[in-house]
Amino acid sequence: MKPMLGRLVRELPLGEGWRYEPKWDGFRCLAARDGDDVDLRSRHDRPFARYFPEVVSALLELGERRFTIDGEVLVPAAGGAGAFDFGALMLRLHPSASRVERLAREHPALFVAFDLLAAGGEDLTAVPFAERRARLEALLAGAPDVVRLTPQTGDPGAARAWLADAGHGAIDGVMAKRADEAYRPGARAMLKVKPEHTADCVVGGFRGVVEPAPMVTSLLLGLYDDAGGLRHVGVASAFGRALGRRLLGEVRPYLTELEGHPWEHGFLLEGGPMGRLKGAAGRWEPGMPMDWLPLRPELVCEVAYGQVDGGRFRHPATWRRWRVDREPASCRFDQLAVGAPQ
């Protein structure tokens, strides 16, 4: 079965019949139990059970022997405080069985449940969501701590409070669902409410192409840490040809030599647990092919971004505008509500 999906919106829907839940920042997972067998499947039907044995064991402790639950797999961040570590979660997908066992001890996962699709051999997908939720609450009564029921509210004020915290390690938005809605596999029948975060970043360099016409393909973004160093936090990209050509003309006067540049000895040298994500910032050090051109760190631009991991944008940011009114030195990590990567 394919999971029901959410359609992205920026505003919280209001009115009777809406139910709100945190949108967790983990791996979507359908958990199906049939007697002593538990199957975990990703949104794209990838088998997950071998990677998360502690979740399988916890689901086998539930009183009901046949069910299908829609939920999310998460790994709590070190130090707790309600945050989750997406990088550590990515690490759990390791092919080695011995490594899987060790990671399960070092970075144990949770399964957060938010819908019940079947129980005791009964298909519940046509049942209204409010009833499915009640059945899920009953099924998880007394469940081990590894399996948790997601919070839910009908209060828009509480949902707005969740949105205010979104994007900083615990949740990345709010899911809005109709209490009378059936479960529609594969359909975008829920609303995924995600605020748009913005930050003012220093442009330390750019990547570009010459053919079919010279243009900027990505801007390399930085923020200053407490020691005064300019740390590379990600890229802004997906400009389109017209904007890419325009940006090339606007950044060209700031071209400079690598010597004396804040990144002359490299950037992102500390690496990260997720490695290089497609389209995101990549590690560079002298000796590697130089696929970027340095700019004097004098330009500031406003970008929109989603999630932040380890003080970096998880995905490429979206360029909004130049900020000629901002001093580069004022562009610091406190905009992101996270510290600089260590």
Secondary structure, DSSP 8 states (H G I E B T S, - for coil): ----EEEEESS---STTEEEEEEESSEEEEEEEETTEEEEEETT--B-GGG-HHHHHHHTTSS-SEEEEEEEEE-B-TT-TT-B-HHHHHHT--S-HHHHHHHHHHS--EEEEEEEEEETTEE-TTS-HHHHHHHHHHHTTT--TTEEE---BS-HHHHHHHHHHTTSSSEEEEEEEETT----TTSEEEEEE---EEEEEEEEEEEEE-SSS-EEEEEEEEEE-TTS-EEEEEEEE---HHHHHHHHHHHGGGB--STTSTTTT-BSTT--TT---TTS---B-TTS---SEEB-TT-EEEEEE--EETTEESS-BEEEEE-TTS-GGG-BGGGGTS----
